[in-house]
């Protein structure tokens, strides 16, 4: 049950969950990324993809496994959809 709650919170607040994960469990992020630059860029531009990559490398047997690729692809689509939805609302408000 707690895992489902964290997943739902990650969908709603991916940046908050990424920062919280990095603070409370730094090994989770450090195992996935060799430097701190990529997670910081991911925090700014693609937070759900950054979380998904860390999760896939930790739990799915690597980011290149079938499950890892699917999880990362879904996260990229989520991030792009969130960015595209915001620009669509902005265009509708200006019209």
N, C-alpha and C positions, 0 to 999 in steps of 0.2 A: 504493500500500500504506500509506504513513504516514497518508493521509487516513482510511482505514478504521479504523486504530488509534485515531486521535483521536475518531472518531465513536463507537466502542465504549466508549472511556473516558468520553465525554460522557454516554452512556446510564447508565453505572455511577456516575459522580461528576460530575454537572452543575455543582455549585457550585465544585468544584476547577478544572474546565476553564474556567468563566466567569472566575474570579479570575485564573487563569494567562493567559488570553487578554487580559484587561484590562491586565495588567502587561506582557506581552511584546509585544502589538500593540494599543496603546490606540486607534489610528485605526480599528480594526475596530468597536469599541464606540462611539467618539465619532462616527463617521459615521452610525450608526443612531439614536443618541439625542442630543438637543440639550443635556440637562443630565445631571448625575450621579445625580439622584434616582431616575429610573425604573430604571436598571440596579441600583442598590442595593436598591430594592424588589423587583425581579425576582430578585435574588440570594437574598433572604429567602423570597419566596413562590412564584415560578414560574421557577426557574433555566433549565429546558430551553426554555421559551417565550421567555425573554430571549435566549438563544443563537440560537434559530431565527429570531427577528425580525431580529437583527443579521446573521445569515447571509443571510436572504432579501433584506434591503435592499442588501446588498453584492453578492451573486452571482446572485440570481434575477431581477434587473431591477426590483426594488422589492417591497415587502410586499403591494401590491395586485395583483400579477400572479397568474395562476392557480397557478403553481408555488409562489410565496411564500405564498399563502393556504393551500394544501394542507400545506406544511411547518409553518406556524404552527399550523394546526388539529391536526395530529398531535402537535405539541409540547404543546399545551394538554391534549389527551387523556392524554398521557404524564404530565404534572405532576398532573393530577387523579386519575389512576389510582394514582400513587405515594402521594398523600395519602390516598386512599380505602383503599388496601391496608393502610396503617399503622393506620387506625382500625378496620378489620375485624379485624386481628390483636389489637388491644387489647380489642375486644368479646369475641372468642373466649376470650381469657385470663381475662376477668372472669366468664365464664359457668360 
